[in-house]
Amino acid sequence: MAGKNQHVVKRDDGWAVRGENNQRDTSHHRTLSEAERAARDIAINQRSEVLIHGENGRIRERNSYGNDPHPPKG
């Protein structure tokens, strides 16, 4: 069973990682790359996805680290 998807979101003082449907952030980071790395590590461990939100709050990228229901062909 896959774990919670991890969202990388902008905060006033940097970037945060938040598990899907969680009330609180899991961790806070100064840079986007630090937050992406932390979210990726959690997603690999939980076999879930990372959804990276832009500064406008919209999802701009998503990466799967678990059982991908639509893997690429070839």
N, C-alpha and C positions, 0 to 999 in steps of 0.2 A: 504494500500500500504506500502511495506517495504521501509526502508530508505537505506542509503549507507552502504555497508559492510565496516568494520573497519579493517585495516591492522596494525599489530604490527611489526615494522621494526628496525633493528640495525642501530645506528648512531655512529659516532666517539666518542661522549661524553655520550652515553647511549642508550636508546631506545625511539622510537617515535610511536605515534598513528597517522595514516593518513587515512582519508576517501577515499574510492575508487574513482579514477579519479581526486582527488584533486591535485592542484599544490603545496600546502603547508601542512606541518604537523599540526595536530590539537593540539597536546601536546607533551612535551618532559619529559622523566623520567630517573632517575638514574639507576633503576633496571628493569629487564624484568617483574617481578611480579607486580610492580607498573603500568607499561604500560598495561599489561594484564587486570588488574583491571579496569583501566580507559576505555579501549576499550570495555570491557564487559558491563560497565555501559551505554556507548553510544549505544551499540548494543541492549541492553534490551529496552532502551527508543525508539529506532528507529525500533525495531523488525527486526533486520538484523543479519549478521554473523560476527564473528571475525576470521581473518586469521592470524596465528602467523608464522612469518618467522624466520628461524634460522639465525645464524650469516653468513651463506653462501648465504642468500637471498632467499632460496627456502622455500616454504610453508611446515611446518612440522606438523601443527595442524589446524583444523578449527572447530568452534563451532557455532551452530545455536541458535539464540534467537528470532526467528520469526516463520513464517509459513514455516516449513520444507517441501519441496516438496517430500522428501523420508524419512519419519519418521521410526524409528525402529519398527519391528513387535514384538508383545507380550506384 
